[in-house]
Amino acid sequence: MGTSSIALGLMALLAAFMIAAAICDLRNRSIPNGLNGLIAMFAIPFWIANGLAFWPDMPIQIGAAFAVFLAFAGLFALGAMGGGDVKMIGAVMLWIPLPLFLSTLMVMAIAGGLLSGAMLIDMKFRRREQPPEVPYGVAIAAAGLWAVHQHYLNQFQSIGST
């Protein structure tokens, strides 16, 4: 699959934004709205650089990302996730090709589970009573980086495929 230098530059920008969001979430347990907005905004030139059709591909991509956002907004309503995490998931999913949506969510869940386990172990060793606030932006960034690599940068995609 050929990827233009503009698309590669935008992917590097996405990676930088996701890493910055993960660092913010680790430090402050908060992801700035502006950072999530930038992730979402730069998806549009990325689609154009990759030749995504204005109709119906772009509306389908927006609708699928919005569906994921709504599912996680439900978790926010239950108090299971932070608002910045939910916005970041919606923004990152704008970049993820539809065939990788479920795999990306699975990688995100596994990374989030490992992160939660590490936070619980840390809580026990430090003898803290409050439940830990899990910086889920780290898991979102890890899954986003994995998905971008799998679809756009993996030069060995044909190995093992049928």
Rosetta blueprint (number, residue, H / E / L):
1 M L
2 G L
3 T L
4 S L
5 S H
6 I H
7 A H
8 L H
9 G H
10 L H
11 M H
12 A H
13 L H
14 L H
15 A H
16 A H
17 F H
18 M H
19 I H
20 A H
21 A H
22 A H
23 I H
24 C H
25 D H
26 L H
27 R H
28 N H
29 R L
30 S L
31 I L
32 P L
33 N H
34 G H
35 L H
36 N H
37 G H
38 L H
39 I H
40 A H
41 M H
42 F L
43 A H
44 I H
45 P H
46 F H
47 W H
48 I H
49 A H
50 N L
51 G L
52 L L
53 A L
54 F L
55 W L
56 P L
57 D H
58 M H
59 P H
60 I H
61 Q H
62 I H
63 G H
64 A H
65 A H
66 F H
67 A H
68 V H
69 F H
70 L H
71 A H
72 F H
73 A H
74 G H
75 L H
76 F H
77 A H
78 L L
79 G L
80 A L
81 M L
82 G L
83 G H
84 G H
85 D H
86 V H
87 K H
88 M H
89 I H
90 G H
91 A H
92 V H
93 M H
94 L L
95 W L
96 I L
97 P L
98 L H
99 P H
100 L H
101 F H
102 L H
103 S H
104 T H
105 L H
106 M H
107 V H
108 M H
109 A H
110 I H
111 A H
112 G H
113 G H
114 L H
115 L H
116 S H
117 G H
118 A H
119 M H
120 L H
121 I H
122 D H
123 M H
124 K H
125 F H
126 R L
127 R L
128 R L
129 E L
130 Q L
131 P L
132 P L
133 E L
134 V L
135 P L
136 Y L
137 G H
138 V H
139 A H
140 I H
141 A H
142 A H
143 A H
144 G H
145 L H
146 W H
147 A H
148 V H
149 H H
150 Q H
151 H H
152 Y H
153 L H
154 N L
155 Q L
156 F L
157 Q L
158 S L
159 I L
160 G L
161 S L
162 T L
